[in-house]
Amino acid sequence: MKVDNIKEFIESGILELYVMGDLSPDESQEVELMAEKHPAIKQELLEIETAMEVYANATAVAPKDSLRDKIINSVNAVETSHVAPETKVVSLRRESNNGFYKIAFAASVAILLISWAALFLVYNKLQNSQEQIASLQGSNRQFANRVNYFNKQLESSKTEISVLRSPDFKFVKLQGTKNAPDASILVAFNPKQKEVMLDLASVKMPENDKQHQYQLWALVDGKPVDLGVFDASADTTGMIRMKELSNAQAFAVTLEPRGGSANPTMEQMMVMGAISI
């Protein structure tokens, strides 16, 4: 019998037949050769032999005293028949067919226990495989999150470098008002490309709560123009792109309800700064 797949060889049941001695000499030799070549088959043989040994120890039954007495009586009767022919030998009573059924039942139980042992081993292997898969999936998710984080950091760094190197950008530092005297923020403005960039790393403002956001405004010909909202926190870094703008005389930031307002709340102006000509 030629077998190319080790898994199919193990699951074919030939190993159990080998351990029970129910194979032909050629088949037994094939199993032994496969076990020498493949450690997995050798390990499976050891596990099957161990399971059978455990069952044999668990189901071993000591002979009854009555059976022992019968055997001794039979031996004594044979010996005394040669010495004293006139001595009567008491014949042993023939065992009923119950013995056959007991043996058949024990064999059935043995097969059942071996099947349970095999299923238990397969279950353990499956559990280990599932745990390994879950662990690998968790590691992959962590790795993917780290890669995404570093990609964002890289893109942010590239943006900062391009802004700093471009001669078309004007940098406007917004200073704190009476509402936040120590606050400040840096705005990069490129009127040619209509770009407005907010440097979050330079933000020195109180952290806003979940109900509010900061809103950037541009003063264009004396009128406020909305440039978008942002959040301020201690770990905020990088540069974010705000709404496009081609002309402005000044910038300001107010604290507004989350999502922003149509018009600035002047009482909540935090910083402002004019664009130098």
HELIX and SHEET records of a PDB file:
HELIX    1   1 ILE A    6  GLU A   11  1                                   6    
HELIX    2   2 ILE A   14  VAL A   19  1                                   6    
HELIX    3   3 PRO A   25  LYS A   37  1                                  13    
HELIX    4   4 PRO A   39  THR A   59  1                                  21    
HELIX    5   5 ASP A   65  VAL A   83  1                                  19    
HELIX    6   6 ASN A   98  ARG A  165  1                                  68    
HELIX    7   7 MET A  266  GLN A  268  5                                   3    
SHEET    1   A 8 LYS A 223  PHE A 230  0                                        
SHEET    2   A 8 HIS A 212  VAL A 220 -1                                        
SHEET    3   A 8 ALA A 250  PRO A 257 -1                                        
SHEET    4   A 8 MET A 269  ALA A 274 -1                                        
SHEET    5   A 8 LYS A 170  GLY A 176 -1                                        
SHEET    6   A 8 SER A 184  ASN A 190 -1                                        
SHEET    7   A 8 GLU A 195  LYS A 204 -1                                        
SHEET    8   A 8 MET A 239  ARG A 241 -1                                        
END                                                                             
